[in-house]
Amino acid sequence: MNLAEFKSSLTRNEPPATLPVPLAALWWDAKGDWTRAHDLVDELESQEGMAVHAYLHRKGGQTDNAEYWYARAGRQHHRPDLNAESQSLIEYLLPTGATK
């Protein structure tokens, strides 16, 4: 899947079954379902899952909780703008070279 395919998949009712969990969480977030997105990464201990978890808490206004998850994830994707951060995470989680 590339970035254009990810974005076009947002017209569906469910994310593609092949999406890794952190990317599926960002898919649900893009659909406006923060709770479902958070539920997917809430106990995910991978660096990718923790980065998405941090972003979601920041978006939800829980700054202290977000800072905890950013620290655990290494803060690679933190951006001043939430949209830029989401885009960075999506591009990072797509297979190498798939953003074109």
C-alpha positions in Angstrom: 0.0 0.0 0.0 1.2 3.5 -0.8 0.1 6.9 0.6 -2.5 7.5 -2.1 -4.0 4.0 -1.5 -4.1 4.6 2.3 -5.9 7.9 1.8 -8.4 6.4 -0.7 -9.1 3.6 1.7 -10.6 6.1 4.1 -13.8 6.0 2.0 -14.3 2.4 3.3 -16.1 1.4 6.5 -13.2 -0.7 7.7 -9.5 -0.4 7.3 -7.7 -2.8 4.9 -7.0 -6.1 6.7 -3.4 -5.9 5.8 -2.6 -2.7 7.7 -0.3 -3.2 10.7 -2.0 -2.3 14.0 -0.4 1.2 14.4 -1.3 2.1 10.9 -4.8 0.8 11.4 -5.0 3.1 14.5 -4.1 6.1 12.4 -6.7 5.0 9.8 -9.4 5.1 12.5 -8.1 8.4 13.8 -8.4 9.8 10.2 -12.0 8.6 10.2 -12.6 10.6 13.4 -12.8 7.6 15.8 -10.2 8.5 18.4 -11.4 5.8 20.8 -11.1 3.0 18.4 -7.7 4.2 17.3 -6.6 4.4 21.0 -8.0 1.0 21.8 -5.7 -0.5 19.1 -2.5 0.9 20.5 -3.3 1.2 24.2 -1.3 -1.9 25.2 1.0 -2.1 22.1 4.6 -2.1 23.3 6.3 -1.6 19.9 8.1 1.7 19.2 5.6 2.3 16.4 2.7 1.7 18.6 4.0 3.9 21.3 4.6 6.7 18.8 0.9 6.5 17.6 -0.2 6.2 21.2 1.7 9.5 22.1 0.2 11.3 19.1 -3.3 10.2 20.0 -3.0 11.4 23.6 -1.6 14.7 22.4 -4.5 15.0 20.0 -6.9 14.2 22.9 -5.5 16.9 25.0 -3.7 14.7 27.5 -0.3 16.3 27.4 1.3 14.6 30.4 0.2 11.2 29.1 1.4 12.1 25.6 4.8 13.1 26.9 5.2 9.8 28.7 4.5 7.9 25.4 6.7 10.3 23.4 9.6 9.5 25.7 9.0 5.8 25.4 8.8 6.0 21.6 11.9 8.2 21.2 10.0 11.3 20.0 11.0 10.8 16.3 7.6 11.8 14.9 6.6 14.7 17.2 5.7 17.7 15.1 4.4 21.1 16.1 1.3 20.6 14.0 -0.9 17.5 14.6 -1.7 17.1 10.9 2.0 17.1 10.1 2.6 14.5 12.9 -0.1 12.2 11.6 1.3 12.5 8.1 4.8 11.7 9.4 3.6 8.6 11.2 1.6 7.3 8.2 4.5 7.8 5.9 6.9 6.1 8.4 4.5 3.1 8.9 3.9 2.5 5.2 6.3 0.1 3.5 9.6 1.6 2.4 9.2 3.7 -0.7 5.4 3.5 -0.6 4.8 7.2 -0.1 5.2 8.0 -3.8 
